[in-house]
């Protein structure tokens, strides 16, 4: 059973509105509709939240091969048979592919489907590739040649506390990325519209940014706040919809130190979207020379970078070192020695086609404490995939030593509608779980649960977006139609931020 045509169409229009792919007249029409439609208000709020997951160092990958996009994802065209190349998309549609596709897919995993289920009759229930180093180059600011809207940045509202020198990057209402230091005026990053801040280097010397190129790819550039220049890399942060057999995709994973980042060399071994990639080679990349040094190999891991680099020493990833493992595990790869250690089980995993990109990989969400000593994960792990008739039900979030010993359940019996996504604060003293509440079946205002490690749990209104760098506040999305605000942990006070924003990323 599918969503009704009218509802399906409005969800598509809200998706275009959120991603910037709407004319002025269309934006006005959607805004008028949002004023009277709670379902679309909820959808827009969730879009803004999960857009942030796309650039996060730890984010949940989209659903598996069993996921029926024609019914649930905002797309009306089934994926082609396995022996047909992924279809070519228009340049404009590929530019916003990462936004619309990944967001729409992830919504099902964390509760979007359930919001609409009760209202629409749906059940709720090989060898290392050779490489040649290239010199790092400076690239000038670029702009898209596609039709643009007249979106404007709102009045600046500082997300830092008074007197702070914290730095953060974010995307404003004009769909351009900016940096803020302290509470000084935002500085624009020279990048095209729809570019997304990905990761700060360990001392905030550089910022990796995912850009949207005119050829439909998603290259990563390195921004130098001191000089105001951006530097090109050979790596991307989003899979192209027209990847070819034999191509090696260089995928950005994160920073090892200020002069070195981590990437995955992923060979495209099939045009079958259910498993197009072969064994990945994890490499360190010298920022100046772009020289790549192999560290280890991984048979399969969650795409859209469900990875986390800890203490400039370890790469944690969700996947399989070898396919013989049979289920997904959290692994720890030593970036200095290449030693790969299997940690806790994550259960089912899967790959499959998804809207506007060649494939998606999926496992249950998790996080590792900033010092790498503890993990928060789902136990028992999921044993089913999300689909148009099956929402993966939430299971207990377990806090344990990194090897799974000494487990506890910080959120008790609280659950989300679908698998919840936990995130440690930068100091490791708190955990926020998206969607978990005292009433997880409610379809009204979105809530999250905040747990102090070894302490109490409180329910907060809003959907988690980002931790502030001092661990004393969070950015949440809430309200009508879903705008960001700062939530102070000590006072529980809230401060409304600029409307229309959807990505915050604090420095280290």
C-alpha positions in Angstrom: 0.0 0.0 0.0 1.4 3.4 -0.9 0.8 6.9 0.4 -2.0 8.7 -1.2 -1.1 10.7 -4.3 -1.9 14.1 -2.8 0.1 13.4 0.4 3.0 11.8 -1.6 3.1 14.9 -3.9 3.2 17.3 -0.9 6.0 15.3 0.7 7.9 15.6 -2.6 7.3 19.4 -2.7 8.4 19.8 0.9 11.6 17.9 0.1 12.3 20.2 -2.9 11.5 23.2 -0.7 14.0 22.0 2.0 16.8 21.2 -0.5 16.4 24.5 -2.4 15.0 23.0 -5.6 11.9 25.2 -5.6 11.0 28.4 -7.4 9.9 31.5 -5.5 6.2 30.8 -6.3 6.6 27.1 -5.2 8.3 28.2 -2.0 5.3 30.4 -1.2 2.9 27.6 -1.9 4.7 25.2 0.3 5.0 27.7 3.1 1.3 28.3 2.9 0.6 24.6 3.0 3.0 24.1 6.0 1.0 26.5 8.0 -2.0 24.1 8.0 -0.4 20.7 7.7 1.2 19.1 10.8 2.4 16.1 8.8 4.5 18.2 6.5 5.7 20.3 9.4 7.0 17.1 11.0 8.6 16.0 7.7 10.4 19.3 7.2 11.7 19.2 10.8 13.0 15.7 10.2 14.6 16.7 6.8 16.6 19.4 8.6 17.7 17.0 11.3 18.8 14.2 9.0 20.5 16.5 6.5 23.0 17.1 9.4 23.6 13.3 9.7 24.8 13.3 6.1 27.9 15.3 7.0 28.4 13.9 10.5 31.5 11.9 11.3 29.1 9.3 12.6 25.8 8.9 10.8 23.4 6.1 10.1 23.5 4.7 6.5 20.2 4.4 4.6 18.2 1.2 4.3 18.9 -2.2 2.7 18.2 -4.0 -0.5 14.7 -4.9 0.8 13.7 -1.2 1.1 10.9 -0.3 -1.4 11.7 3.2 -2.5 8.9 3.5 -5.0 6.4 3.2 -2.1 8.2 5.1 0.7 11.1 7.2 -0.5 10.0 10.4 -2.3 10.6 8.8 -5.8 8.2 7.5 -8.4 10.6 5.5 -10.5 11.8 2.0 -9.6 15.5 1.2 -9.9 16.5 -0.5 -13.2 17.4 -4.2 -13.5 20.8 -5.3 -12.3 22.3 -5.4 -15.8 21.4 -1.8 -16.7 23.7 1.1 -15.7 22.2 3.4 -13.2 20.3 6.1 -15.0 21.8 9.5 -15.8 20.3 12.3 -13.8 20.0 16.0 -14.7 22.8 18.1 -13.3 20.4 20.0 -11.0 18.9 16.8 -9.6 22.4 15.3 -8.9 23.5 18.4 -7.1 20.8 17.9 -4.5 20.9 14.1 -4.6 22.8 13.8 -1.4 20.3 15.9 0.4 17.1 14.5 -0.9 18.1 10.8 -1.2 19.9 10.2 2.0 17.5 12.2 4.1 14.5 10.4 2.7 16.0 7.0 3.3 17.2 7.6 6.8 13.8 8.9 7.9 12.3 5.4 7.6 14.9 4.0 9.9 14.4 6.4 12.8 10.6 6.9 12.7 9.4 8.8 9.7 7.5 5.8 8.3 5.7 5.3 11.6 4.5 8.9 11.7 2.6 8.3 8.5 1.8 4.6 9.0 -1.2 5.2 11.3 -2.5 7.9 9.0 -2.2 6.1 5.6 -3.0 2.5 6.6 0.6 1.2 6.4 1.6 -1.4 8.9 3.8 0.1 11.7 5.4 -2.7 12.4 40.6 -7.4 -4.6 44.0 -5.8 -5.1 45.0 -2.3 -4.1 44.5 0.1 -6.9 47.6 2.0 -8.1 47.7 5.7 -7.3 49.7 8.6 -8.4 50.1 11.5 -5.9 49.1 14.9 -7.2 50.1 18.2 -5.7 47.5 20.0 -3.6 45.9 22.9 -5.6 44.0 26.0 -4.6 40.6 26.4 -6.1 38.6 29.6 -6.4 35.1 30.0 -5.2 32.6 28.6 -7.6 29.0 29.0 -8.2 26.4 26.7 -9.8 25.1 27.5 -13.3 21.8 25.9 -12.5 18.7 28.0 -11.8 18.8 29.4 -8.2 16.2 30.6 -5.8 16.3 33.9 -4.0 17.0 32.3 -0.6 18.6 34.7 1.8 20.4 34.2 5.1 18.4 35.3 8.1 19.5 37.7 10.9 22.6 36.1 12.5 22.0 34.6 16.0 25.2 33.4 17.7 25.0 29.7 18.9 28.1 30.2 21.2 27.9 31.5 24.8 29.0 35.1 25.4 32.7 35.5 25.6 33.4 32.2 23.9 36.1 31.6 21.3 34.5 28.4 20.1 34.3 27.9 16.3 31.6 26.3 14.4 30.6 25.9 10.7 27.0 25.9 9.5 24.7 26.3 6.5 22.6 29.4 6.5 19.3 30.1 4.8 21.0 31.1 1.6 22.3 27.4 1.4 25.9 28.5 1.7 28.4 27.4 4.4 29.8 29.8 6.9 32.2 29.8 9.9 31.7 31.6 13.2 34.4 32.2 15.8 33.1 33.3 19.1 30.2 35.5 18.2 31.8 37.4 15.4 29.9 37.9 12.2 29.8 34.7 10.0 32.4 34.3 7.4 31.4 32.7 4.1 33.3 29.7 2.9 34.1 30.0 -0.8 32.0 27.0 -2.0 28.9 26.5 -4.2 25.4 26.4 -2.8 24.4 23.2 -1.1 28.0 22.6 0.1 28.2 21.0 3.6 30.8 21.2 6.3 32.1 17.7 7.0 34.9 17.6 9.6 37.3 19.9 11.4 40.9 18.8 11.7 42.0 18.0 15.2 43.2 21.6 16.1 40.7 23.3 13.8 43.5 24.1 11.4 41.4 23.0 8.4 37.8 22.2 7.6 36.8 19.5 5.1 33.8 20.6 3.0 31.6 18.5 0.7 30.8 20.6 -2.4 28.4 20.1 -5.2 30.2 20.2 -8.6 28.5 21.0 -11.8 29.1 17.5 -13.1 27.0 15.9 -10.4 29.9 14.7 -8.2 30.5 15.6 -4.5 34.2 16.5 -4.2 35.8 17.3 -0.9 37.7 20.5 -0.6 39.8 21.6 2.3 39.1 25.1 3.6 41.9 27.0 5.4 40.2 29.6 7.7 43.5 31.5 8.2 44.0 32.2 4.5 40.4 31.9 3.3 41.4 29.5 0.5 40.1 26.1 -0.4 42.3 23.3 -1.7 41.1 20.5 -4.0 41.4 16.8 -3.1 40.8 13.6 -5.1 38.2 12.4 -2.6 34.4 12.7 -2.5 31.8 12.6 0.2 28.8 11.3 -1.8 28.5 8.5 -4.4 27.8 9.5 -8.0 24.7 8.2 -9.6 26.6 7.2 -12.7 29.6 5.4 -11.3 31.2 3.0 -13.8 32.5 -0.5 -13.6 36.2 -0.4 -13.0 36.1 3.1 -11.4 37.8 3.6 -8.0 35.8 5.9 -5.7 38.0 7.8 -3.3 35.7 8.4 -0.2 36.6 10.8 2.6 36.3 9.4 6.1 37.9 12.0 8.4 41.0 13.4 9.9 44.0 11.7 11.5 45.9 14.9 12.2 46.0 18.4 10.8 48.2 17.3 7.9 46.7 13.9 7.2 43.2 12.7 6.5 41.7 9.1 6.1 40.0 7.8 3.0 38.7 4.6 1.5 39.6 3.5 -2.1 36.5 1.7 -3.1 36.6 -0.2 -6.5 33.3 -0.4 -8.4 33.1 -4.1 -9.3 29.5 -4.4 -10.5 26.7 -2.3 -11.9 24.4 -4.2 -9.6 23.3 -1.6 -7.1 22.8 -4.3 -4.4 26.6 -4.7 -4.1 28.6 -2.5 -6.5 31.8 -2.1 -4.4 34.6 -4.5 -3.8 37.0 -4.7 -0.9 38.0 -1.2 0.3 41.5 -0.1 1.0 41.8 2.3 3.9 44.5 4.9 3.3 46.1 7.9 5.0 46.4 10.9 2.7 49.1 13.5 3.0 47.3 16.9 2.7 50.2 18.6 0.9 51.2 16.0 -1.6 48.0 13.9 -1.7 50.2 10.8 -1.4 48.1 7.8 -0.3 49.5 5.2 2.1 47.5 1.9 2.6 46.6 1.1 6.2 44.3 -1.9 5.9 41.5 -3.5 3.9 37.8 -3.8 4.8 35.4 -6.1 3.0 32.2 -4.1 3.7 31.3 -1.1 5.8 28.4 1.3 6.2 28.3 4.0 3.5 27.7 7.6 4.2 30.7 7.3 6.6 29.4 5.5 9.7 32.9 5.8 10.9 34.7 7.6 13.7 38.3 8.5 14.2 39.4 8.6 17.9 42.6 10.0 19.4 44.2 10.3 15.9 44.9 6.6 16.3 41.9 4.5 15.6 39.3 4.2 12.9 36.0 2.7 14.2 33.7 1.4 11.5 30.5 -0.6 11.3 30.8 -3.5 8.9 32.8 -6.7 8.2 36.6 -7.2 8.0 35.8 -10.3 6.0 32.5 -11.5 4.7 32.8 -14.7 6.7 31.8 -12.8 9.8 28.2 -13.2 8.8 26.8 -10.1 10.5 27.9 -6.5 11.1 30.3 -5.7 13.9 31.8 -2.6 15.3 35.5 -2.8 14.4 38.5 -0.8 15.5 41.3 -0.3 12.9 44.7 0.9 14.3 45.8 3.5 11.8 49.5 3.1 12.8 49.8 -0.7 12.8 46.9 -1.8 10.6 45.6 -4.1 13.3 41.8 -4.7 13.0 39.9 -5.7 16.2 36.3 -6.9 16.1 34.3 -5.4 19.0 30.5 -5.7 19.6 27.9 -7.2 17.2 25.6 -4.8 15.3 23.3 -7.5 13.7 21.8 -7.3 10.3 23.4 -5.3 7.5 22.6 -4.8 3.9 23.1 -2.9 0.6 20.7 -1.7 -2.0 19.8 1.0 -4.5 18.4 4.3 -3.2 17.1 7.5 -4.7 19.6 9.4 -6.9 22.7 7.4 -6.0 24.0 4.0 -6.9 23.6 2.3 -3.5 23.2 2.6 0.2 24.7 0.4 3.0 23.0 0.0 6.4 23.6 -1.2 9.9 22.2 -0.3 13.3 23.5 3.1 14.7 26.1 3.4 17.4 28.7 5.7 18.9 32.1 5.5 20.6 33.1 7.8 23.5 35.6 10.5 22.6 38.5 8.6 24.4 37.6 5.3 22.6 37.0 3.4 25.9 33.2 3.0 25.8 30.5 2.2 23.2 26.7 2.8 23.1 24.9 0.4 20.7 21.7 -1.6 20.2 21.7 -4.9 22.1 20.0 -7.1 21.1 21.0 -6.1 17.6 18.3 -5.8 14.8 17.5 -9.0 12.9 15.3 -7.5 10.2 15.7 -4.8 7.6 13.5 -1.7 7.2 11.0 -1.9 4.3 7.7 -0.5 3.2 5.9 -3.0 5.5 8.5 -3.3 8.3 9.8 -0.6 10.5 12.8 -2.0 12.5 11.6 -1.7 16.1 13.8 0.0 18.6 15.9 -2.2 20.9 17.6 -1.3 24.2 20.6 1.1 23.9 23.5 -0.5 25.9 26.4 1.4 27.3 29.5 -0.8 27.8 33.2 -1.0 27.8 34.5 -1.0 24.2 34.6 -4.8 24.1 31.0 -5.0 25.4 31.8 -5.9 29.0 30.2 -4.3 32.0 27.0 -3.4 30.1 24.2 -1.1 31.4 21.1 0.5 29.9 21.2 4.3 30.6 17.8 4.9 29.0 16.1 2.0 30.8 12.9 0.9 29.1 12.5 4.0 27.0 12.3 3.4 23.2 11.9 5.3 19.9 9.5 4.3 17.2 12.4 3.0 15.1 16.0 2.4 15.9 17.3 5.4 17.8 20.6 7.1 17.1 22.8 7.8 20.1 25.5 10.4 20.3 28.1 11.1 23.0 28.9 14.7 24.0 32.4 15.9 23.1 33.5 15.4 26.7 31.9 11.9 26.9 29.8 12.8 30.0 26.4 12.8 28.2 24.5 10.7 25.6 21.6 12.0 23.5 19.3 9.5 21.8 17.1 10.8 19.0 13.4 10.0 19.3 13.5 8.2 22.6 10.8 9.5 25.0 8.4 8.5 27.7 5.8 8.1 24.9 7.5 6.8 21.8 4.3 6.1 20.0 3.3 9.7 19.9 3.2 11.3 16.5 3.2 14.9 17.6 6.2 17.0 18.7 9.5 15.1 18.4 11.4 14.4 21.6 14.8 13.0 22.5 16.3 11.6 25.7 19.4 13.0 27.4 21.3 10.8 29.8 24.2 11.8 32.0 26.6 8.8 32.1 25.9 7.1 35.4 23.2 9.7 36.2 19.6 10.6 35.4 17.7 10.8 32.1 15.5 13.7 31.1 13.3 14.0 28.1 13.8 17.1 25.9 11.6 18.5 23.2 13.1 18.6 19.8 15.3 16.5 17.5 19.0 16.4 18.1 21.2 18.2 15.5 24.6 18.9 17.1 26.6 19.1 20.3 28.1 22.5 21.1 31.9 22.2 21.4 31.9 22.9 25.2 29.4 20.0 25.9 27.3 22.4 27.8 24.6 22.9 25.2 23.0 21.2 22.1 21.4 22.4 18.9 17.9 20.8 18.5 15.3 21.2 15.8 11.7 21.8 16.9 8.8 24.1 16.7 6.6 24.9 13.7 7.7 24.3 11.0 10.9 23.1 12.6 13.6 25.6 13.3 16.9 25.2 15.3 17.5 26.3 18.8 20.2 26.0 21.5 19.3 24.0 24.6 21.4 24.7 27.7 22.0 21.6 29.7 22.4 23.4 33.1 19.5 25.8 32.9 17.3 24.0 30.4 16.9 27.4 28.7 16.4 27.6 25.0 17.6 30.2 22.5 16.0 30.4 19.0 18.6 30.5 16.2 18.2 31.7 12.6 15.3 30.1 10.9 15.8 27.8 7.9 19.1 26.3 9.0 20.0 22.6 9.0 23.7 21.9 9.7 25.9 22.9 12.6 29.4 21.5 13.2 31.5 22.7 16.1 35.3 22.6 16.0 37.3 20.4 18.4 
